[in-house]
Amino acid sequence: MMKDIDEVCRLRHAAQSFLKETIDKLKLSPRSYLSVLKVSRTIADMEQSKSVKKHHIAEAVQYKKSFIY
């Protein structure tokens, strides 16, 4: 499953670093990690972007945070 996600959710280097820092800082579970990736990909699709960028991840994390707190 992770291999499929990695193929579909191509992250730019800055996005990958940002995602790792965010996951560590917010102590998100592996399930939450996958959720953030999927939502990020959806946001990128809506912008017709071929890769997931840092701002896509930031927006997805904002949505996730609203469900955590």
BELSUL-V591705 format. One record per pair of residues at least 24 apart in sequence whose ideal C-beta (glycine too) atoms are under 10 Angstrom apart, sorted by sequence separation. I is the first residue (numbers start at 1). J is the second residue. D is the distance in whole Angstrom. If there is no record, write none. Layout:
BEGIN
i = (I I)
j = (J J)
d = (D D)
END
This chain:
BEGIN
i = (36 39 40 9 15 35 36 39 11 9 36 2 5 9 35 36 5 8 9 11 15 32 35 8 11 2 6 9 10 33 2 5 9 32 35 1 5 8 9 11 19 28 10 23 2 9 18 19 22 26 32 5 15 16 18 22 25 28 32 8 12 15 17 18 19 28 15 16 18 19 22 23 26 10 12 14 15 18 19 22 26 10 11 12 14 15 17 18 28 10 11 12 13 14 15 16 19 27 9 10 11 12 15 19 22 26 9 11 14 15 18 22 8 12 11 12 11 9 9)
j = (60 63 64 34 40 60 61 64 37 36 63 30 33 37 63 64 34 37 38 40 44 61 64 38 41 33 37 40 41 64 34 37 41 64 67 34 38 41 42 44 52 61 44 57 37 44 53 54 57 61 67 41 51 52 54 58 61 64 68 45 49 52 54 55 56 65 53 54 56 57 60 61 64 49 51 53 54 57 58 61 65 50 51 52 54 55 57 58 68 51 52 53 54 55 56 57 60 68 51 52 53 54 57 61 64 68 52 54 57 58 61 65 52 56 56 57 57 56 57)
d = (5 6 10 9 8 8 6 7 8 10 9 9 10 5 9 6 7 9 8 8 9 10 6 9 10 10 9 7 9 10 8 6 5 6 9 8 8 6 10 10 9 9 9 10 10 8 9 9 7 7 9 9 8 9 5 8 10 7 8 10 10 5 8 9 10 10 5 9 10 5 10 9 8 10 5 7 5 6 10 5 7 7 7 7 5 8 10 7 8 5 5 5 10 10 7 9 9 10 9 7 8 7 5 8 9 7 5 9 9 9 9 10 9 9 9 10 8 10 10)
END
